[in-house]
Amino acid sequence: LGRVNTTITPSALVNESSATEVLSFSYGKPITKSRLVPLANPDIVVVHEVDSDLEDEVKRIHPNVQWHSYAALLLNAVQRRHHSNSGCILYLEVFRSHVVILAWKDTMMELYNWFSISNENDVLYYCMNVCQQLRIELPSCKVYVSGEVEKGGPTFNLLQKYIPDLAINYGLDHVKLAAGLMLENKQEMSPAFNQFACVS
């Protein structure tokens, strides 16, 4: 899974015409096309890069395709799950080249960011660094991990040594897979399962 250049910003600071400029500024490089995606929380929006060539090719094959922002799907799903919670929750989405960390305190998102990684030690480092910067006490924080990680695997085992309340996030509990789609590592599809909470 490749990472798409994405940022979140206060909705008052960006609109459709300024979205590409905001994203270019965030990444310090020119970006030619972007999409602004409103969230369930009207105070923030997601801006992500658009690959025009890819979109054109997919639309040629599937003319009725609908595009969704991974960041918007994840943020909306988490907000719906935790809109009245108290305490701290961390979500770690682990991929081969990066980890996405979402920190949620009480009813507010504290952080959504990604970090380049090369191994499980990097995942632990960025998790601990985020906790230190946000003054999150891990003994009282629930941590969900998903993506390219499995229970009993090296990343999960390393995190479990330092995080008392660690669990695999499989996506929504009510998602049932057809027999032909059964996956050994269902947590790898967690972002796709989150769509059901966000798309009507």
LINTAFEN-V658635 format. One record per run of one state. SS is the DSSP state (hx for helix, st for strand, lp for the rest). FROM is the first residue (numbers start at 0). TO is the last residue. If there is no record, write none. Layout:
# LINTAFEN-V658635
ss={SS	SS}
from={FROM	FROM}
to={TO	TO}
This chain:
# LINTAFEN-V658635
ss={lp	st	hx	lp	hx	lp	st	lp	st	lp	hx	lp	hx	lp	st	lp	st	lp	st	lp	hx	lp	hx	st	lp	hx	lp	st	lp	hx	lp	hx	lp}
from={0	5	10	13	18	27	33	38	43	49	51	61	69	82	87	94	97	105	107	116	119	133	137	140	147	153	162	165	168	178	181	185	198}
to={4	9	12	17	26	32	37	42	48	50	60	68	81	86	93	96	104	106	115	118	132	136	139	146	152	161	164	167	177	180	184	197	199}
